[in-house]
Amino acid sequence: MTSFQLLITPTPADIDELGHVNNAVWVRWLQDVATAHWLARAEPADLDAYVWVVIRHEVDYLGNVRAGETVTARTWVGDAPRGARFDRHVEFARPDGKVRVRAKTTWAMVDRATARVVRVPPRIAARFTA
């Protein structure tokens, strides 16, 4: 498993009426960390050729984060892709290591030129699962 990390600090716009990060913001961050991982590990030609779309989100909200508190988003791809799809895991933890949000998302690879779902090539999968 090859993981990727990203530090995130919520802004006042990310905070809901209860004083903590809004649930919709966590979902946006799921996409942000997945995209950052893709941009960091993919070859330039693959960035031009493919895009990812979400098929499913499963999110467990375990605790709150307030404006100005930093969380570390850690993501990794679990098992090898199944055709065009793979599951990505994400945990958002405070500096004390306590996980605030845990998620599993299913993504599908899409060919940019045809807008069709395509099988994940083994060479791409290896960059994220090795």
DADA-V440345 format. One record per residue. N is the residue number from 1. RES is the residue in one small letter. SS is DSSP state (H for helix, E for strand, C for the rest). Layout:
N;RES;SS
N;RES;SS
This chain:
1;m;C
2;t;C
3;s;E
4;f;E
5;q;E
6;l;E
7;l;E
8;i;E
9;t;E
10;p;C
11;t;C
12;p;H
13;a;H
14;d;H
15;i;E
16;d;C
17;e;C
18;l;C
19;g;C
20;h;C
21;v;E
22;n;C
23;n;H
24;a;H
25;v;H
26;w;H
27;v;H
28;r;H
29;w;H
30;l;H
31;q;H
32;d;H
33;v;H
34;a;H
35;t;H
36;a;H
37;h;H
38;w;H
39;l;H
40;a;H
41;r;H
42;a;C
43;e;C
44;p;H
45;a;H
46;d;H
47;l;H
48;d;H
49;a;H
50;y;E
51;v;E
52;w;E
53;v;E
54;v;E
55;i;E
56;r;E
57;h;E
58;e;E
59;v;E
60;d;E
61;y;E
62;l;C
63;g;C
64;n;C
65;v;C
66;r;C
67;a;C
68;g;C
69;e;C
70;t;E
71;v;E
72;t;E
73;a;E
74;r;E
75;t;E
76;w;E
77;v;E
78;g;C
79;d;C
80;a;C
81;p;C
82;r;E
83;g;C
84;a;C
85;r;E
86;f;E
87;d;E
88;r;E
89;h;E
90;v;E
91;e;E
92;f;E
93;a;E
94;r;E
95;p;C
96;d;C
97;g;C
98;k;C
99;v;E
100;r;E
101;v;E
102;r;E
103;a;E
104;k;E
105;t;E
106;t;E
107;w;E
108;a;E
109;m;E
110;v;E
111;d;E
112;r;C
113;a;C
114;t;C
115;a;C
116;r;C
117;v;E
118;v;C
119;r;C
120;v;C
121;p;C
122;p;H
123;r;H
124;i;H
125;a;H
126;a;H
127;r;H
128;f;H
129;t;H
130;a;C
